[in-house]
Amino acid sequence: MASSAWKASVSAVDRYDTISKIMESLPSRDMNEAIAIEQAAYDNSSSLEEYTAACQPSKPQIPPPSSSPLSAPSPQPPSPTASSSAGIRIGSYTNCTPVSEGVTSEVFRSGTTALKVIVHSTPEPHNPLREVKILQTLHPPCIPLLDSFRDHEQRLVLAFPYMPLTLADVLDRSSSSSRSSSNTSSSALDLDLVRSLFRDILQALREIHGQGIVHRDIKPSAILLASPSGPAYLSDFGTAWHPTLSAASEPRDNKILDIGTGPYRAPEVLFGDKSYGPPVDMWALGAVLAECIRSPPAPLFESRPAHEDGNQLGLILSIFKTLGTPTPETWPEAKGFKVTPFELWTVFPQRSWEEILPDVDEGFREVVGRLVRYDGSRATAEEALTYKCFTTNDTA
């Protein structure tokens, strides 16, 4: 049996740094693989020297450019032909002007219509054809799909009602207001607006979860607004999981883990639970709600940009610092994970939601506490809609 006396000299911070170095040395840059390597070394080594040797990063293997799945996309041909000086033509839509650009698509506006043009290859979990099929089964407040077609370059185009704002725009404006004013309370989002917008999105989630669909990328920019006062529509179904349409590429218990955005990613995904389901959407929505009720608005958790090394490790630490480090009692499902969160991390004390979100509306804080939690008893969309803050127009 390996001696464990040496372990007293290795702090949680030391182990965190070791995991980061191992992860940087792996061709896959996979955090869970790095944690597993470090954990095995920690469990099986009889001395600090043996542990250090077992964790020694190997030289990264850089694949040749031709084999890299992340090589730069080939130059795209010019956008569809111009129909006038005001814009271009896309299919039968004229005067189309650019609005935004994403990982796989460009969005144009033509009058009251938004056109999402798929311009780059779409590695899983991105799948625009599946997105079309999913959208065809949904109803508002999920964003309505008006049409789908191929343009003259055979690129897939999805047509939606044009929405001038996102919740991210509203949050940005509120944050900007707080920076230009000494009165931070003036930058808080109106609670009646929060109530109305989140009712809409909870109704959308109730519908998709009722069909077994998992959105997988709930975030402020995926919540579209018809006006500054709403209504709100749930969009961005390009990475959604569907129980039948996704079954061939992603079995129910072997889903892709590279989902979600920054501070809205659920902890079970960060620890490699491939059997996740609708609760990942509810965690994300709870994180968005917490951001909206803070004054000034600010993300509940800190997360580096996705392209930066260690972004997952940083997010995990931020979650643990904010909520407290989980235990087998507070997160019993994690006992079955390949890599558990119980022994490796610094033990941060459990914190109440009154400590985490002081000076916010009590009713909304209660909902956040039912959504942003480790265990599997997160409120469903159906349950969240029954909370007082969504059934009355009176604030606490």
ZIZI-V533509 format. One record per pair of residues at least 12 apart in sequence whose ideal C-beta (glycine too) atoms are under 6 Angstrom apart, sorted by the first residue. I is the first residue (numbers start at 1). J is the second residue. If there is no record, write none. Layout:
BEGIN
I|J + I|J
END
This chain:
BEGIN
2|44 + 2|46 + 3|46 + 6|47 + 6|48 + 12|345 + 12|346 + 18|38 + 18|55 + 19|34 + 19|35 + 19|38 + 20|310 + 21|57 + 22|34 + 22|37 + 22|38 + 22|57 + 24|309 + 25|57 + 25|58 + 25|60 + 27|61 + 31|312 + 32|272 + 32|339 + 35|339 + 36|339 + 38|55 + 41|54 + 41|55 + 73|120 + 76|119 + 80|151 + 90|115 + 90|151 + 91|149 + 91|151 + 93|110 + 95|110 + 96|108 + 96|110 + 97|109 + 104|118 + 104|120 + 104|122 + 104|126 + 105|117 + 105|118 + 106|119 + 109|162 + 112|162 + 113|159 + 113|162 + 114|160 + 114|162 + 115|157 + 115|159 + 116|158 + 117|155 + 117|157 + 118|155 + 118|156 + 124|256 + 125|239 + 125|256 + 126|238 + 126|239 + 128|156 + 130|245 + 131|237 + 131|238 + 132|148 + 133|245 + 134|237 + 134|240 + 134|242 + 135|237 + 141|200 + 141|203 + 141|204 + 141|233 + 142|204 + 142|234 + 143|160 + 143|233 + 143|235 + 146|159 + 147|159 + 163|224 + 163|226 + 165|225 + 166|221 + 166|224 + 167|220 + 167|223 + 168|220 + 168|221 + 171|220 + 171|297 + 174|187 + 174|189 + 174|297 + 175|296 + 175|297 + 178|296 + 184|295 + 184|296 + 185|295 + 187|296 + 188|295 + 189|292 + 191|361 + 191|395 + 194|292 + 196|230 + 197|230 + 197|232 + 199|390 + 200|231 + 200|232 + 201|223 + 201|232 + 201|234 + 202|381 + 202|384 + 202|385 + 204|234 + 205|281 + 205|381 + 206|381 + 206|382 + 209|278 + 209|381 + 212|243 + 213|240 + 213|242 + 214|241 + 214|277 + 214|278 + 215|240 + 215|281 + 216|239 + 216|240 + 216|259 + 217|236 + 217|239 + 217|260 + 217|261 + 218|281 + 218|284 + 218|285 + 219|261 + 219|264 + 220|288 + 222|235 + 222|236 + 253|275 + 254|274 + 255|274 + 257|269 + 262|303 + 263|299 + 263|301 + 263|303 + 264|284 + 264|287 + 266|280 + 266|283 + 267|319 + 270|312 + 270|316 + 271|337 + 271|339 + 271|341 + 272|338 + 272|339 + 273|337 + 279|378 + 282|371 + 282|378 + 283|372 + 286|368 + 286|371 + 286|372 + 287|300 + 289|368 + 290|368 + 293|360 + 293|364 + 301|318 + 301|319 + 302|318 + 303|315 + 320|345 + 320|348 + 321|348 + 324|348 + 324|349 + 324|350 + 324|351 + 325|345 + 325|347 + 325|348 + 326|341 + 326|374 + 330|374 + 331|374 + 331|375 + 333|376 + 353|365 + 353|369 + 361|395 + 361|396 + 362|396 + 363|388 + 363|389 + 363|396 + 364|389 + 367|384 + 367|387
END
